[in-house]
Amino acid sequence: MTKKIIFDKMNELYNKKIPFFFIVDYEKTAGEVIPLSELAQYGIYYSAPGQSNIDFQARHAEALLWRVFPVSKQDYRPQFNKVMQEIKSGNTYLLNLTCAAKVETNYTLEELFYAGNAKYKLYYKDHFIHFSPEPFVVTAQDRICSYPMKGTIDAALEHAEEHIINDTKELNEQFTIVDLIRNDLSMVAANVRVDKFRYIEKITTNNKTLLSVSSKISGTLREEYRHKPGDLFDKLLPAGSICGAPKQKTIEIIANTETHRRGFYTGVWGIFDGEKIDSCVIIRYLQRENNNLIFKSGGGITCNSRLQAEYQEMIDKIYVPVY
């Protein structure tokens, strides 16, 4: 579907009160809108808080084998340095730099999807799966909420929670992304406020436990967006937490820096259940590419970033929540 068809279809089904699934890629150039009653026939299965259409079993009796082949630090360094130069030049002050890594596993995409545990997970036509801990926006009646996630640390590190909460780089990154999302929501909502600033969420993975930091921002939808969710998502995408600030200039820098195409990675998908819309950011993403499995991950770069720490965070996020 083209961008216009995607967002017009969302508006149409919403006003007919027909529950639907939608997905939009990072660049807003591809996506689908499908009534929930037809979703399984397309080979699309999902699980979100309080709802799911999973009706298959794909168990794997063996223990998970998981080998990661990340981009080398030698190849990561020039991308990191380019972003740091853009920051020093004043063109961006937060940029989410992402990379693609080959992985090998004894599980199929379907088996990983079934075995994985996450707030949001999606199996998309045997093309990709993802396990996202991060909501994008949730709307109900005239309310909209967003939950940007920024900052991840290995929970096994000594005083991990204290470290990530008090770390200057992480604090500044959260200030920046909360301000960006607050500004974005103000385009479609009034009375925008930060309800909760920097709370810790625990994420269990196949090889370690991680701690991530999130915030909650909410507002009252403006009248022109209350019955046009397509217009709302067109206005808000791409999600601020996976590009950076200022948004438009940072998107340009990403396009000129990253060495892979994001595609559906860092796009969004969501469900309209007839009453509310619940959507998430497509991260923790594993894609079939020819005969290989490719995992895409990244992290936010600021003026306080250090090469080794950012490189390690990118690797730490190459996981599946199978345990």
C-alpha positions in Angstrom: 0.0 0.0 0.0 1.1 3.6 -0.6 1.3 6.0 2.3 -2.0 7.7 1.4 -3.9 4.4 1.0 -2.5 3.1 4.4 -3.6 6.2 6.4 -6.9 6.6 4.5 -7.8 2.9 5.2 -7.1 3.4 8.9 -9.5 6.4 9.0 -12.1 4.4 7.1 -12.1 1.3 9.3 -11.8 3.3 12.5 -15.0 5.3 11.7 -16.8 2.1 10.8 -15.6 0.6 14.1 -14.1 -2.4 12.3 -11.1 -3.7 14.4 -7.9 -3.7 12.3 -4.2 -4.3 12.3 -1.8 -1.8 10.8 1.9 -1.7 10.1 4.0 1.1 8.6 7.7 1.0 7.8 10.3 3.5 9.0 10.2 5.6 5.9 6.4 5.5 5.6 6.8 4.0 2.1 5.3 0.5 2.8 2.7 -1.0 5.1 -0.7 -2.7 5.4 -4.1 -2.2 7.0 -6.0 -5.4 7.5 -9.2 -6.2 9.4 -8.4 -8.4 12.4 -10.9 -11.0 11.2 -8.7 -11.6 8.1 -5.3 -11.3 9.6 -4.3 -15.0 10.1 -4.9 -15.8 6.4 -2.1 -13.3 5.6 0.3 -15.2 7.8 0.5 -12.4 10.4 0.3 -13.2 14.1 0.7 -10.8 17.1 0.6 -10.5 20.8 0.0 -7.2 22.6 -1.1 -6.4 26.2 -4.5 -8.0 26.6 -4.9 -9.3 23.1 -3.5 -11.8 20.6 -4.4 -13.9 17.6 -1.9 -16.7 18.2 -3.5 -20.0 17.3 -0.5 -22.2 16.4 2.1 -24.3 18.2 5.7 -24.2 17.1 7.5 -25.7 20.0 11.2 -26.6 19.8 12.4 -29.2 22.3 16.1 -28.3 22.1 17.8 -25.6 24.0 18.3 -22.4 22.0 21.6 -21.9 20.2 22.3 -18.3 19.4 25.5 -17.0 17.7 25.9 -13.4 16.9 28.2 -11.9 14.2 27.9 -8.1 14.9 29.5 -5.4 12.7 33.1 -5.0 13.8 34.2 -2.1 15.9 36.4 -1.1 13.0 33.3 -0.8 10.7 31.2 0.8 13.5 33.8 3.5 14.4 33.5 5.6 11.2 29.7 5.7 11.5 30.0 6.7 15.2 32.6 9.3 14.4 30.4 10.8 11.7 27.5 11.2 14.1 29.8 12.8 16.7 31.0 15.3 14.1 27.4 16.2 13.3 26.7 16.7 17.0 29.7 18.9 17.3 28.6 20.9 14.3 25.2 21.5 15.9 23.2 19.5 13.4 21.8 17.0 15.8 22.0 16.5 19.6 20.6 12.9 19.8 20.8 10.4 17.0 19.7 6.7 17.1 22.5 4.9 15.2 21.5 1.3 14.1 23.4 -1.6 12.6 22.6 -5.0 11.1 24.2 -8.2 12.4 24.0 -11.8 11.1 22.8 -14.4 13.6 22.7 -18.2 13.6 20.2 -20.2 15.5 18.7 -23.7 15.6 15.2 -22.2 15.8 13.0 -21.1 12.9 11.5 -17.7 12.9 8.1 -19.3 13.8 9.6 -21.2 16.7 11.4 -18.1 18.1 8.2 -16.1 17.9 6.2 -18.7 19.7 8.8 -19.2 22.4 9.5 -15.5 23.0 8.1 -13.4 25.8 7.6 -9.7 25.2 5.1 -6.9 25.8 4.6 -6.8 22.0 5.6 -9.4 19.5 4.8 -9.9 15.8 5.3 -12.7 13.2 5.1 -11.1 9.8 4.7 -13.6 6.9 7.8 -15.5 7.7 9.7 -12.4 6.7 10.5 -11.0 10.2 9.7 -11.3 13.8 10.2 -8.8 16.6 9.9 -8.6 20.4 9.3 -5.0 21.5 9.3 -3.7 25.1 8.4 -0.2 23.9 4.9 1.1 23.2 4.6 3.9 20.7 1.3 5.6 21.3 -1.9 4.4 22.9 -5.2 6.2 22.2 -8.5 5.8 23.9 -11.5 8.2 23.3 -9.8 11.6 23.5 -6.6 10.6 25.3 -3.2 9.8 23.9 -0.1 8.4 25.7 3.4 7.7 24.6 6.2 5.8 26.4 9.6 6.6 25.0 12.4 4.2 26.0 16.0 5.4 26.1 18.9 3.8 28.0 19.8 0.2 28.4 22.3 -1.6 30.8 23.3 -5.1 31.7 21.4 -5.8 35.0 24.3 -8.0 36.1 26.7 -5.1 36.4 27.3 -3.9 40.0 24.8 -1.2 41.0 23.4 -1.3 37.5 20.1 0.5 38.3 21.9 3.2 40.3 24.4 3.7 37.5 21.9 4.1 34.7 19.7 6.4 36.7 22.6 8.7 37.7 24.6 8.5 34.5 24.8 12.0 32.9 24.7 10.8 29.4 21.6 8.7 30.0 19.9 11.5 31.9 20.5 14.0 29.1 19.3 11.4 26.5 16.0 10.9 28.4 15.5 14.7 28.8 16.0 15.1 25.0 13.7 12.3 23.9 11.0 13.3 26.4 11.1 16.8 25.1 11.0 15.6 21.5 8.0 13.3 22.2 6.2 16.1 24.2 6.7 18.4 21.2 5.5 15.7 18.8 2.4 15.0 20.8 1.6 18.7 21.0 1.1 18.7 17.2 -2.0 16.4 17.7 -2.9 17.0 21.3 -3.5 19.7 23.9 -2.6 19.7 27.6 0.5 17.6 27.0 2.3 16.6 30.2 5.0 14.3 31.5 3.2 11.9 33.8 6.2 9.8 34.8 9.8 10.6 34.2 12.5 7.8 34.0 11.2 4.6 35.4 13.0 1.2 35.2 11.8 -1.8 33.3 13.4 -5.2 33.4 13.8 -7.2 30.2 14.8 -10.9 30.4 16.6 -12.3 27.3 18.2 -15.6 26.2 21.6 -14.6 27.6 21.2 -11.8 30.2 18.8 -9.5 32.0 18.7 -5.9 30.9 17.4 -2.7 32.5 15.8 -0.1 30.3 14.6 3.4 31.2 11.2 4.8 30.0 8.9 7.8 30.6 5.2 8.4 30.2 3.8 11.4 28.3 0.1 12.1 27.7 -2.3 14.6 26.3 -5.9 15.3 25.1 -6.4 14.7 21.4 -7.3 17.7 19.3 -10.7 17.4 17.6 -9.4 17.0 14.1 -7.4 13.8 15.1 -10.0 12.1 17.3 -11.6 10.2 14.5 -8.7 10.1 12.0 -5.9 7.8 13.4 -4.4 7.7 10.0 -3.8 11.4 10.0 -2.5 11.1 13.5 0.1 8.5 12.7 1.1 10.2 9.5 1.9 13.3 11.6 3.8 11.5 14.3 5.9 9.0 12.3 8.7 8.1 12.4 8.8 7.6 16.2 11.1 10.1 17.8 12.8 7.5 20.0 14.3 5.7 17.0 15.5 8.7 15.1 16.5 11.6 17.3 16.4 15.4 17.6 15.8 17.7 15.9 13.8 15.1 14.1 13.9 16.1 10.4 17.6 17.0 10.3 18.5 13.8 12.2 16.6 11.7 9.8 18.7 13.1 7.0 21.9 12.4 8.9 20.8 8.8 9.5 20.1 8.3 5.8 23.7 9.5 5.0 25.4 7.5 7.8 23.8 4.0 8.3 25.0 1.3 5.9 21.8 -0.7 5.9 18.2 0.0 5.0 15.9 -0.2 8.0 12.7 -1.3 6.2 10.1 -2.3 8.8 12.7 -2.1 11.5 11.9 0.9 13.7 8.5 1.3 12.0 5.4 0.8 14.0 2.5 -1.6 14.1 -0.7 -1.6 16.1 -4.2 -2.8 16.8 -7.5 -1.0 16.8 -9.8 -3.3 18.9 -13.0 -1.3 18.2 -12.4 1.0 21.1 -8.7 1.9 21.5 -5.5 1.9 19.5 -2.4 0.2 21.0 0.8 0.5 19.0 4.5 -0.3 19.4 7.9 0.5 17.9 9.3 -2.3 15.8 12.6 -3.0 17.7 14.4 -6.2 18.8 14.0 -7.2 15.1 15.1 -10.4 13.3 14.6 -10.6 9.5 15.0 -13.3 6.9 17.3 -12.0 4.1 18.0 -14.6 1.4 19.4 -17.6 3.3 20.5 -15.5 6.3 18.9 -14.2 9.5 19.7 -10.5 10.1 19.2 -8.8 13.5 19.0 -5.0 13.6 19.8 -3.0 16.7 21.2 0.3 17.8 21.2 3.1 20.4 21.1 6.8 21.0 24.3 8.8 20.4 24.8 12.2 22.3 27.8 14.5 22.9 28.6 12.4 26.0 28.7 9.1 24.2 31.7 6.9 24.2 32.5 4.5 21.4 33.0 1.3 23.4 29.8 1.8 25.5 27.7 2.5 22.5 29.1 -0.4 20.5 28.5 -2.7 23.5 24.9 -1.5 23.9 24.2 -2.2 20.2 25.5 -5.8 20.8 23.6 -6.2 24.1 20.3 -5.6 22.2 20.9 -8.5 19.8 18.8 -11.0 21.7 15.5 -12.9 21.7 13.5 -13.1 24.9 13.5 -16.9 25.0 14.3 -18.4 28.4 
